[in-house]
């Protein structure tokens, strides 16, 4: 295309691209033509680029000489507008001329970096928009100009600050939209972190705002960002510290952004009415009615509705899940963070609101990580007074800092201070209610602080006429019914789940030595086995009992053979005695119930028991352990002598030996069952454990009537709401508020008038009741009415005779 064909169109914009001033062309029109035919307009591009360079050089010289914008070139608005328009024009056509405009992005960035402070506001915004356009076209990397955009936010131009801030946030969010680009994120984070750690307050404030916004949008949702925000609490500037503290206190309420770029208007429509779209009729129409194109449209609409519903369900499941997030969770050195911030709190001269924010952050960190900071509780004790400003927030922080790893001796002075200052007869009802609620929350975390006398005194407040006080006292009773019922009076215990329940000692932990819930499975199996044994014993006869007795005697003989094999065959009386002594020792070791007797009596009883066992074996026709007849005859003679001499000792020994044999048999059976089982639980066993746990939890929930003591992990995560410490407390209204309530009650009510005045003002006819009085009744109706009234008077007279006729008390 020739150059003369380009300049046939006229335009009011002053631009003579070919040097002929008679023909003028607008920049937008030239821009569209250059996009259509880049090769044909290289001459015009060169001319416009030269004009841009000359104007750019002029502004840079002005900045170097430090001229004012009013008297210098910047005072002329047309020159600034032309430079801004040429910058936007070249930014639009840069992708089509990458070689000719290779230095243009760096020129723009350098121009803003050197002369941004002296440029007019409109020109600054135009050049910044041109640079943003180049970044969006991926002609410039965000990493190269991130520091520049952070610097632009500190110039005091509100429009420019909004523009640069939104561009940084959206660029980083768009970069991490599909997947997290960790290397690039780390490079960008290093730039922002270095600005945050600098001494310049304005630049550090803007970098902290950028970090908090990216963290809130869950773009930079990692440990490095969370730790950088937490480290900002130690910045030398109080403004940076306050901003970091406020974000940390409010960040736990972060929810997913509603203005996500992925959601479209159609998705919003489908999420509002998913039932109407996903009806059976709609599914049938999408697959069986209409033309092919209309079916495709309906099916695509159904798919969009399904995607939006799945997204909604996923978001609701994430919100309802027990997963908890807070920047405090990602602290690398939580103990050091709490100690350093506490030392700054002790030495700072900030106003009271800032100190309260620092106090809350320290308490939240202590409770979440179960830290031990013993100096924190005496520091709180100085401020625990009913007239203290923001006392409920202070008490909530005190509750938050208590956990089961803190020694009770460290919290006891603070606990006694709360009891003595808030809960006494001369205190206000609001203070008593708040004090009882705080005591309940602290005892929920450290039950060892409560004593029996103190609890019984606090429980007496349940008879108070104030609802807030009585409800707080009853909640304390409900807690100790579950935690330690023995501290309560018998009438206050009710029906606790575990009457012998007690709080854990300090440092006591329960270590799981087996699969959680496996005891429920074992108990369930034992109950099934006992049911089977009961059925067998019910329907079995005497033959089974005889067989069981024979099995027991055989097992006893086997045990005696095991003990006798270790010594070999007995050849004389001495060896036979040694064998008997070994059997006696084995029996005495197995017997645990008679351990309190003397050693001599135990030896005699055990010897007699062993001889009794041999007699039982002879009576049943079982062979004895000894092969030597002489040894056996000697034992028999000794047994007969002892039998006739000490009959009582023989009975005790027989009982002892039978119990020992039963224990040996049970141990053998248990050993055999453990050997037979491999100790590995199947999927069916785990499913059964889950069902048994659900049944147990349901029983506990029914028995506890909805109250359940939370675990230490749940208390660690839970935030203490100061408003809940003031539950049922009625706030005192001011005079203006009382008058407003009175006036609100009078709005629906008319002006007061006497009944006679209302009757006089009435303009309508008579009422139905008045008409009844004037209505002429038939004769039969009159007679019936007279008879009815006469009967009523007669019944009244008869009743009056039976009533008390004495002197009336009110006369």
C-alpha positions in Angstrom: 0.0 0.0 0.0 1.4 3.4 -1.0 2.0 6.2 1.5 -0.2 8.7 -0.4 -3.3 6.4 0.0 -2.9 6.5 3.7 -3.3 10.3 4.1 -6.5 10.7 2.1 -8.6 10.6 5.3 -8.9 13.8 7.3 -8.9 14.0 11.0 -8.8 16.8 13.6 -5.9 15.2 15.4 -2.6 17.0 14.5 -0.3 14.5 13.1 1.6 14.9 9.8 3.3 11.5 9.4 4.7 12.1 5.9 5.7 15.7 6.4 2.8 17.1 4.4 0.7 19.2 6.7 -2.3 19.5 4.4 -3.4 15.9 5.1 -3.9 14.8 8.8 -4.6 11.4 10.2 -5.8 10.3 13.7 -3.6 8.0 15.9 -6.4 5.4 16.5 -7.1 5.1 12.8 -3.4 4.8 12.0 -3.1 2.2 14.7 -5.8 0.0 13.3 -4.3 0.3 9.8 -0.8 -0.6 11.1 -2.2 -3.7 12.8 -3.7 -4.8 9.5 -0.6 -4.1 7.4 2.5 -3.8 9.5 5.0 -3.8 6.6 3.3 -1.0 4.8 3.5 1.5 7.6 7.1 1.3 8.8 7.9 4.9 7.7 5.0 6.3 9.8 6.2 4.1 12.7 9.7 5.6 12.4 8.4 9.2 12.4 6.2 8.7 15.4 8.9 6.9 17.3 11.3 9.8 16.6 8.8 12.3 17.9 8.3 10.2 21.0 12.1 10.1 21.7 12.4 13.9 21.2 9.6 14.6 23.7 11.0 12.0 26.1 14.4 13.6 26.0 12.8 17.0 26.7 11.1 15.8 29.8 14.2 14.0 31.0 16.2 17.2 30.7 13.6 19.1 32.6 13.8 16.5 35.4 17.6 16.8 35.4 17.5 20.6 35.6 14.7 20.3 38.3 12.3 22.8 36.6 8.9 23.2 38.0 6.0 21.7 36.1 4.2 25.1 36.0 6.8 27.2 34.3 8.5 24.4 32.3 7.4 22.3 29.5 5.2 20.2 31.8 3.0 23.2 32.2 1.7 22.9 28.7 -1.1 20.3 28.7 -1.0 19.7 25.0 2.7 18.6 25.1 2.0 16.2 28.0 -1.1 14.8 26.2 0.8 14.2 22.9 3.5 12.3 24.7 1.0 10.2 26.5 -0.9 9.4 23.3 2.3 8.5 21.5 3.3 6.2 24.3 0.0 4.4 24.3 0.1 4.2 20.4 3.6 2.6 20.5 2.6 0.2 23.3 -0.4 -1.0 21.1 1.8 -1.6 18.0 4.9 -3.0 19.8 3.8 -6.7 19.3 3.7 -6.1 15.5 7.1 -4.4 15.3 9.3 -6.3 17.8 12.6 -5.4 16.1 11.9 -1.7 15.5 10.5 -1.2 19.0 12.8 -3.5 20.9 14.1 -0.7 23.2 10.7 0.9 23.8 9.7 -1.0 27.0 13.0 -0.3 28.7 12.7 3.4 27.7 9.3 3.6 29.3 10.5 1.9 32.5 13.5 4.1 32.7 11.5 7.2 32.1 9.1 6.4 34.9 11.9 5.5 37.2 13.8 8.7 36.7 11.1 11.3 36.1 7.9 10.0 37.7 8.1 12.4 40.6 8.2 15.5 38.4 5.7 14.4 35.7 2.1 15.7 35.6 -0.5 13.3 37.1 -2.2 12.6 33.8 1.1 11.9 31.9 2.2 9.5 34.7 -1.0 7.5 34.5 -0.8 7.3 30.7 2.8 6.1 30.7 2.0 3.6 33.5 -1.0 2.3 31.5 1.3 1.8 28.4 3.7 -0.1 30.5 0.9 -2.3 31.9 -0.3 -3.0 28.4 3.2 -4.2 27.5 3.3 -6.5 30.6 -0.1 -7.9 29.7 1.1 -8.6 26.1 4.1 -10.4 27.7 6.6 -8.0 26.1 7.9 -7.1 29.6 8.4 -9.5 32.6 6.7 -8.6 35.8 9.9 -9.4 37.7 11.7 -6.6 36.0 9.3 -3.9 36.8 7.9 -5.0 40.2 10.2 -2.8 42.1 9.2 0.1 39.9 5.5 -0.4 40.5 6.0 -0.6 44.2 7.8 2.7 44.0 5.0 4.3 42.0 2.6 3.6 44.8 4.5 5.9 47.1 4.3 9.1 45.0 1.1 10.4 46.7 -1.0 10.1 43.5 -4.2 8.2 44.5 -5.2 7.2 41.0 -1.7 6.0 40.2 -1.5 4.1 43.5 -4.7 2.2 42.8 -3.6 1.5 39.2 -0.1 0.1 40.2 -1.5 -1.9 43.2 -4.3 -3.6 41.2 -1.9 -4.4 38.4 0.7 -6.1 40.7 -2.0 -8.2 42.5 -3.8 -9.3 39.3 -0.6 -10.1 37.4 0.7 -12.3 40.2 -2.8 -13.9 40.6 -3.0 -14.5 36.8 0.5 -16.0 36.8 -0.6 -18.6 39.5 -4.0 -19.3 38.1 -3.4 -22.6 36.4 -0.5 -23.8 38.6 1.9 -22.4 41.1 5.1 -21.1 39.5 7.4 -21.6 42.5 10.7 -20.3 41.1 9.1 -17.1 39.8 7.0 -16.6 43.0 10.2 -17.0 45.1 12.0 -14.3 43.1 9.0 -11.9 43.3 8.7 -12.6 47.1 12.3 -11.7 47.6 11.8 -8.3 46.0 8.7 -7.6 48.2 10.3 -8.9 51.4 13.4 -6.7 50.9 11.2 -3.6 50.5 9.2 -4.7 53.7 12.4 -5.0 55.7 13.7 -1.6 54.7 13.5 1.4 57.0 11.4 3.5 54.6 7.9 3.5 56.1 5.9 4.4 53.0 7.5 1.7 50.8 7.3 -0.9 53.6 3.6 -0.1 54.2 2.8 -0.6 50.5 4.7 -3.9 50.4 2.9 -5.1 53.5 -0.4 -4.2 51.9 0.5 -6.1 48.8 1.5 -9.2 50.8 -1.7 -9.1 52.9 -3.9 -8.8 49.8 -2.1 -11.7 48.0 -2.4 -13.8 51.2 -6.1 -12.9 51.6 -6.8 -13.9 48.0 -4.9 -17.2 48.7 -2.3 -16.5 45.9 0.7 -16.5 48.2 -0.7 -18.8 50.8 2.6 -20.3 51.9 4.9 -20.3 55.0 7.3 -17.7 53.7 4.5 -15.1 53.2 3.0 -15.8 56.6 6.4 -15.5 58.4 7.1 -12.3 56.6 3.8 -10.8 57.8 4.5 -11.9 61.3 8.0 -10.4 61.2 6.5 -7.1 60.3 5.3 -6.9 63.9 8.8 -6.0 64.9 9.3 -3.2 62.3 10.7 0.0 63.7 7.6 2.0 62.5 4.5 1.7 64.6 2.3 2.1 61.6 3.7 -1.1 60.0 3.4 -2.9 63.3 -0.2 -2.0 63.8 -1.1 -3.0 60.2 0.6 -6.4 60.7 -1.1 -7.0 64.0 -4.6 -6.0 62.7 -4.2 -8.4 59.7 -3.1 -11.3 62.0 -6.1 -10.8 64.2 -8.5 -10.6 61.4 -7.0 -13.1 58.9 -8.6 -16.2 60.5 -11.9 -15.1 59.0 -10.6 -15.3 55.5 -13.1 -16.8 53.1 -12.9 -17.5 49.4 -13.3 -14.5 47.1 -16.6 -14.1 45.4 -15.1 -12.1 42.5 -13.1 -14.9 41.0 -12.2 -14.6 37.4 -13.2 -18.2 36.6 -16.8 -17.7 37.5 -19.0 -16.4 34.7 -22.5 -14.9 34.6 -24.0 -18.2 33.4 -22.4 -20.0 36.3 -23.9 -17.5 38.7 -27.4 -18.1 37.2 -27.0 -21.9 37.4 -25.8 -21.8 41.0 -28.8 -19.7 42.0 -31.4 -22.1 40.5 -29.8 -25.6 40.2 -33.0 -27.5 40.8 -34.9 -26.0 37.9 -32.0 -26.5 35.5 -31.2 -30.1 36.5 -34.8 -31.4 36.4 -35.7 -34.6 34.6 -37.6 -32.6 32.0 -34.5 -30.5 31.2 -32.3 -33.5 30.9 -34.8 -35.2 28.5 -35.2 -32.1 26.4 -31.4 -31.7 26.1 -31.1 -35.2 24.6 -34.3 -35.9 22.7 -36.0 -32.6 21.7 -35.0 -30.0 19.2 -32.5 -29.8 16.4 -28.9 -31.0 16.7 -27.6 -27.5 17.4 -30.2 -26.8 20.1 -29.5 -30.1 21.8 -25.8 -29.2 21.9 -26.6 -25.9 23.5 -28.9 -27.5 26.1 -26.3 -30.2 26.9 -23.6 -27.5 27.2 -25.9 -25.6 29.6 -26.4 -28.7 31.7 -22.7 -29.3 31.9 -22.1 -25.7 33.0 -24.8 -26.2 35.7 -23.1 -29.4 36.8 -19.7 -27.8 37.1 -21.1 -24.9 39.1 -23.0 -27.2 41.4 -19.8 -29.3 42.0 -17.8 -26.1 42.7 -20.5 -25.0 45.1 -20.4 -28.3 46.9 -16.6 -28.3 47.0 -16.6 -24.8 48.5 -19.2 -25.7 51.1 -17.3 -28.9 52.1 -14.1 -26.9 52.5 -15.9 -24.4 54.7 -17.5 -27.1 56.8 -14.4 -29.1 57.1 -12.4 -29.2 60.3 -9.3 -28.0 58.6 -8.1 -24.8 60.3 -5.7 -22.2 58.9 -4.0 -19.3 60.5 -0.7 -17.6 59.8 0.3 -18.4 63.3 0.4 -22.1 62.3 3.3 -21.4 60.0 5.6 -19.7 62.5 9.1 -21.1 62.3 10.0 -20.1 65.8 6.8 -19.5 67.7 8.4 -19.3 71.1 10.9 -16.7 69.9 8.1 -14.7 68.2 6.0 -14.7 71.4 9.0 -13.8 73.7 10.2 -11.0 71.4 6.7 -9.5 71.0 6.1 -9.7 74.8 9.4 -7.9 75.5 8.3 -5.1 73.0 4.9 -4.9 74.8 6.6 -4.4 78.1 8.8 -1.6 76.9 6.6 0.2 74.3 4.9 3.5 74.9 2.0 3.0 72.4 -1.6 3.8 73.1 -3.9 1.3 74.9 -5.5 -0.1 71.8 -2.2 -1.0 70.3 -1.2 -2.8 73.5 -4.4 -4.7 73.5 -3.7 -5.9 69.9 -0.2 -7.0 70.9 -1.7 -8.8 73.9 -4.2 -10.7 71.8 -1.6 -11.8 69.3 0.7 -13.1 72.1 -2.2 -15.0 73.7 -3.3 -16.4 70.4 0.3 -17.7 69.7 0.6 -19.2 73.2 -2.7 -21.0 73.0 -2.2 -22.3 69.4 1.3 -23.6 69.9 1.0 -24.5 73.6 3.9 -22.3 74.5 5.1 -21.7 78.1 5.6 -18.0 78.8 5.4 -17.7 82.6 5.8 -13.9 82.8 2.7 -13.3 80.7 0.2 -14.3 83.4 1.6 -11.9 86.1 1.6 -9.1 83.4 -2.1 -9.8 82.8 -2.8 -9.8 86.6 -2.1 -6.1 86.8 -5.0 -5.3 84.5 -7.6 -7.7 85.9 -10.1 -5.2 87.4 -13.9 -4.9 86.8 -13.5 -1.2 85.9 -10.7 -1.8 83.5 -11.2 -0.6 79.9 -12.0 -3.5 77.4 -11.9 -6.0 80.3 -13.8 -8.7 78.4 -11.1 -8.6 75.6 -8.4 -8.8 78.2 -10.1 -11.8 79.9 -10.6 -13.5 76.6 -6.9 -13.2 75.9 -6.2 -14.6 79.4 -8.4 -17.6 78.6 -6.7 -18.1 75.2 -3.3 -18.2 76.8 -4.3 -21.1 79.1 -3.6 -24.7 78.1 -2.8 -28.0 79.7 0.9 -27.6 79.3 1.1 -24.6 81.5 1.9 -25.4 85.2 -1.2 -24.7 87.4 1.0 -22.8 89.9 1.8 -20.2 87.2 -1.9 -19.4 86.5 -3.2 -19.8 90.0 -2.5 -16.1 91.1 -4.3 -14.8 88.0 -7.1 -17.3 88.7 -7.5 -16.1 92.3 -7.4 -12.5 91.2 -10.3 -13.1 88.8 -12.3 -14.8 91.5 -11.6 -12.2 94.2 -12.2 -9.2 91.9 -15.3 -10.3 90.0 -17.2 -12.9 92.1 -18.3 -11.6 95.4 -21.5 -10.4 97.0 -20.9 -6.7 96.6 -19.9 -6.9 92.9 -22.3 -6.0 90.1 -24.3 -8.7 88.5 -22.6 -8.1 85.1 -19.1 -8.6 86.7 -20.2 -11.8 88.5 -21.6 -13.3 85.3 -18.5 -12.4 83.3 -16.2 -13.7 86.1 -18.1 -17.1 86.3 -17.9 -17.5 82.6 -14.1 -16.8 82.6 -13.6 -19.2 85.5 -15.5 -21.9 83.5 -13.4 -21.4 80.4 -10.1 -21.5 82.4 -11.2 -24.6 84.3 -12.1 -26.2 80.9 -8.4 -25.9 80.0 -6.8 -26.3 83.4 -9.2 -28.2 85.7 -6.5 -28.6 88.4 -7.0 -24.9 89.4 -10.4 -25.6 91.0 -10.7 -26.7 94.6 -13.7 -28.3 96.3 -14.5 -25.4 98.7 -14.2 -22.8 95.9 -16.4 -24.7 93.6 -19.1 -25.2 96.2 -19.1 -21.5 96.9 -19.4 -20.6 93.2 -22.2 -23.1 92.6 -24.4 -21.3 95.2 -24.8 -18.5 92.6 -27.2 -20.7 90.6 -29.9 -19.5 93.0 -29.5 -15.9 91.9 -32.4 -14.1 90.5 -30.3 -12.6 87.7 -30.5 -14.9 84.6 -26.9 -14.2 83.5 -25.5 -15.1 87.0 -27.6 -18.3 87.4 -26.9 -19.5 83.9 -23.1 -19.0 84.3 -23.2 -20.9 87.6 -25.2 -23.8 86.1 -22.7 -24.0 83.2 -19.9 -24.4 85.8 -21.9 -27.3 87.4 -22.4 -28.9 84.1 -18.7 -28.8 83.3 -17.6 -30.4 86.6 -20.2 -33.1 86.3 -18.1 -34.3 83.4 -14.6 -33.3 84.4 -14.5 -34.1 88.2 -17.9 -34.9 89.8 -16.3 -35.6 93.2 -15.8 -31.9 93.7 -19.5 -31.3 93.7 -22.0 -31.8 96.4 -24.1 -35.0 95.9 -27.3 -33.2 94.9 -25.4 -31.3 92.2 -23.7 -34.3 90.6 -26.8 -35.6 88.9 -26.1 -38.7 87.0 -22.6 -38.4 85.6 -21.2 -40.6 82.9 -18.2 -41.6 84.9 -18.6 -40.9 88.7 -14.9 -41.6 89.2 -13.7 -39.2 86.5 -10.8 -36.9 87.5 -8.7 -34.4 85.6 -5.3 -35.4 84.4 -2.3 -34.6 86.5 0.1 -32.0 85.1 2.2 -33.6 82.4 0.1 -36.7 82.2 -0.5 -38.0 78.7 -2.3 -41.0 77.3 -0.1 -43.0 74.9 -1.9 -45.2 72.3 -0.3 -48.6 72.5 -2.7 -50.3 70.1 -5.1 -49.5 67.2 -7.6 -46.9 68.5 -10.9 -48.6 69.0 -9.6 -52.2 68.9 -10.8 -52.7 72.5 -14.4 -52.1 71.3 -13.9 -54.9 68.8 -12.5 -57.2 71.4 -15.3 -56.4 73.8 -17.8 -57.0 71.0 -16.3 -60.4 70.2 -16.2 -61.3 73.9 -19.8 -60.5 74.3 -20.6 -62.7 71.3 -18.5 -65.6 72.7 -20.2 -65.3 76.1 -23.6 -65.4 74.5 -22.6 -68.6 72.7 -21.2 -70.1 75.9 -24.4 -69.3 77.7 -26.4 -71.0 75.1 -24.2 -74.1 75.2 -24.3 -74.3 79.0 -28.1 -73.9 78.9 -28.8 -76.6 76.4 -25.8 -78.9 77.3 -26.1 -82.0 79.7 -23.9 -83.6 82.3 -21.8 -85.4 79.7 -20.3 -82.1 78.6 -19.4 -81.3 82.2 -17.8 -84.7 82.6 -15.8 -84.2 79.4 -14.7 -80.7 80.6 -13.6 -82.2 83.9 -11.6 -84.9 82.1 -9.9 -82.3 79.9 -9.0 -80.3 83.0 -7.4 -83.2 84.7 -5.5 -84.2 81.6 -4.2 -80.6 81.2 -3.2 -80.7 84.9 -1.3 -83.9 84.3 0.4 -82.4 81.3 1.5 -79.4 83.4 2.9 -81.7 86.0 4.8 -83.6 83.4 6.2 -80.4 82.0 7.6 -79.5 85.4 8.8 -83.0 86.2 10.7 -83.4 82.9 13.2 -80.8 83.8 14.6 -82.9 86.7 14.6 -86.4 85.1 13.3 -89.7 86.5 13.2 -90.0 90.3 15.3 -93.0 91.5 15.0 -92.6 95.3 12.8 -90.8 97.9 15.0 -87.7 97.9 14.7 -87.1 94.2 10.9 -87.6 94.5 10.8 -84.9 97.2 12.7 -82.5 95.0 10.2 -83.0 92.3 7.4 -82.3 94.6 9.1 -79.1 95.8 9.5 -77.9 92.2 5.7 -78.4 91.7 5.1 -76.5 94.9 7.1 -73.6 93.8 5.4 -73.3 90.4 2.0 -73.4 92.2 3.0 -70.8 94.7 4.2 -68.4 92.0 0.9 -68.6 90.1 -1.2 -67.9 93.2 -1.6 -64.1 93.7 -4.5 -63.9 96.0 -2.8 -65.4 99.1 0.4 -63.3 98.9 -0.3 -61.8 102.3 0.1 -65.1 104.2 3.3 -66.1 105.9 6.0 -68.1 104.0 5.7 -71.1 106.2 2.0 -71.5 105.8 2.4 -71.0 102.1 4.9 -73.9 101.9 2.7 -76.2 103.9 -0.4 -75.3 101.9 1.4 -75.8 98.6 2.8 -79.1 99.6 -0.6 -80.3 100.7 -2.1 -79.0 97.5 0.4 -81.0 95.4 -0.3 -84.1 97.4 -4.0 -83.5 97.0 -3.5 -83.3 93.2 -1.7 -86.6 93.2 -4.6 -88.2 95.1 -7.0 -86.8 92.5 -4.9 -88.3 89.8 -5.0 -91.7 91.6 -8.7 -91.5 92.0 -9.2 -90.8 88.3 -6.9 -93.7 87.4 -4.3 -91.4 85.8 -0.6 -92.4 85.9 1.7 -90.4 88.3 4.9 -88.6 87.2 7.3 -90.7 89.2 8.4 -94.1 87.8 9.9 -95.3 91.1 7.4 -97.2 93.2 9.3 -96.6 96.4 9.2 -92.9 95.9 5.5 -93.0 95.2 4.7 -95.1 98.2 6.7 -92.6 100.4 4.7 -89.7 99.1 1.4 -91.6 99.7 2.3 -92.3 103.3 3.3 -88.7 103.9 0.1 -87.4 102.3 -2.1 -89.8 104.5 -0.3 -88.6 107.6 -0.9 -84.9 106.8 -4.4 -85.6 105.7 -5.5 -87.0 109.0 -3.4 -84.5 111.0 -4.4 -81.2 109.3 -7.7 -81.4 107.6 -8.3 -77.6 107.5 -5.0 -76.9 105.9 -5.7 -79.5 103.3 -9.0 -77.8 102.3 -7.3 -74.4 101.9 -4.5 -76.0 99.9 -7.0 -77.7 97.6 -8.8 -74.5 97.0 -5.5 -72.7 96.3 -4.4 -75.4 93.9 -7.7 -75.5 92.0 -7.5 -71.7 91.5 -3.9 -71.9 90.3 -4.8 -74.6 87.9 -7.7 -72.6 86.5 -5.4 -69.7 85.9 -2.8 -71.9 84.2 -5.6 -73.2 81.9 -6.8 -69.7 81.1 -3.3 -68.5 80.4 -2.7 -71.5 78.1 -6.0 -70.8 76.2 -5.1 -67.1 75.8 -1.7 -68.0 74.6 -3.1 -70.4 72.1 -5.6 -67.8 70.8 -2.9 -65.2 70.5 -0.7 -67.6 68.6 -3.5 -68.5 66.2 -4.4 -64.8 65.4 -1.9 -63.0 63.3 -2.7 -59.5 64.9 -3.5 -57.9 61.5 -6.9 -56.2 61.2 -8.8 -56.6 58.0 -11.0 -54.0 56.3 -14.0 -55.6 57.8 -12.6 -55.2 61.3 -11.9 -51.5 60.7 -15.5 -51.1 59.4 -16.8 -52.8 62.5 -14.6 -50.5 64.7 -16.1 -47.5 63.0 -19.6 -48.7 63.6 -18.9 -49.4 67.2 -17.3 -46.0 67.7 -20.4 -44.4 66.2 -22.7 -46.4 68.6 -20.5 -45.4 71.6 -20.6 -41.7 70.6 -24.3 -41.8 70.1 -24.8 -43.3 73.6 -22.5 -40.7 75.1 -24.3 -37.9 73.3 -27.6 -39.1 74.6 -26.3 -39.5 78.1 -24.5 -36.1 78.2 -27.7 -34.3 76.8 -25.7 -32.4 74.2 -22.7 -31.4 76.3 -19.3 -32.7 75.4 -16.0 -31.7 76.8 -13.8 -30.6 73.9 -10.3 -32.1 73.5 -7.2 -30.1 74.0 -6.6 -29.9 70.2 -10.1 -28.4 69.7 -9.5 -25.9 72.5 -6.2 -25.0 71.0 -7.7 -24.1 67.6 -10.9 -22.5 69.0 -10.9 -18.7 69.3 -12.5 -17.3 72.5 -15.2 -14.8 71.6 -15.4 -11.9 74.2 -19.1 -11.5 73.4 -19.8 -15.0 74.7 -18.3 -14.1 78.1 -21.1 -11.5 78.4 -23.9 -14.0 77.5 -27.3 -13.1 78.9 -25.9 -9.8 80.4 -28.4 -7.0 79.8 -26.6 -3.7 79.0 -27.8 -0.6 80.8 -29.6 1.7 78.4 -29.0 5.4 78.3 -31.8 8.0 78.7 -31.9 8.6 74.9 -32.2 4.9 74.2 -35.0 4.5 76.7 -36.9 7.5 75.2 -36.5 6.0 71.8 -38.0 2.7 73.0 -40.9 4.6 74.5 -41.6 6.6 71.4 -41.4 3.4 69.2 -44.1 1.9 71.4 -46.4 4.9 70.9 -46.2 4.9 67.1 -48.9 2.2 66.5 -51.1 3.5 69.3 -53.6 6.4 68.9 -54.1 9.3 71.2 -55.6 8.5 74.5 -59.4 9.2 74.9 -61.9 8.3 77.5 -64.7 5.8 76.8 -67.4 8.4 76.9 -65.5 10.6 74.5 -65.2 7.7 72.1 -69.0 7.1 72.4 -69.8 10.7 71.8 -67.6 10.9 68.8 -69.1 7.8 67.3 -71.0 8.6 64.1 -72.2 5.2 63.0 -75.3 3.2 64.2 -75.8 1.0 67.3 -73.7 -2.0 68.0 -75.2 -5.5 68.0 -75.1 -5.7 71.7 -77.1 -2.4 72.0 -79.6 -3.7 69.5 -80.2 -6.9 71.5 -81.3 -4.8 74.5 -84.0 -3.0 72.4 -85.2 -6.1 70.6 -88.8 -7.3 71.4 -88.5 -10.9 72.6 -91.3 -13.5 72.2 -93.4 -14.5 75.2 -92.0 -18.0 75.4 -88.4 -16.7 75.3 -89.2 -14.3 78.1 -90.7 -17.0 80.3 -87.6 -19.3 79.6 -85.3 -16.4 80.5 -87.2 -15.7 83.8 -87.1 -19.4 84.7 -83.4 -19.6 83.9 -82.6 -16.6 86.1 -84.8 -18.0 88.9 -83.0 -21.3 88.9 -79.6 -19.7 88.9 -80.6 -17.6 92.0 -81.8 -20.7 93.7 -78.6 -22.6 93.0 -76.5 -19.7 94.2 -78.6 -19.5 97.5 -78.0 -23.2 98.1 -74.3 -22.9 97.5 -73.9 -19.9 99.8 -75.1 -22.0 102.8 -72.2 -24.3 102.5 -69.5 -21.6 102.3 -67.7 -19.9 105.2 -69.9 -17.3 106.9 -67.4 -15.9 109.3 -66.1 -12.4 109.4 -64.5 -11.3 106.2 -60.8 -10.3 106.5 -61.1 -7.3 104.3 -64.1 -5.7 106.1 
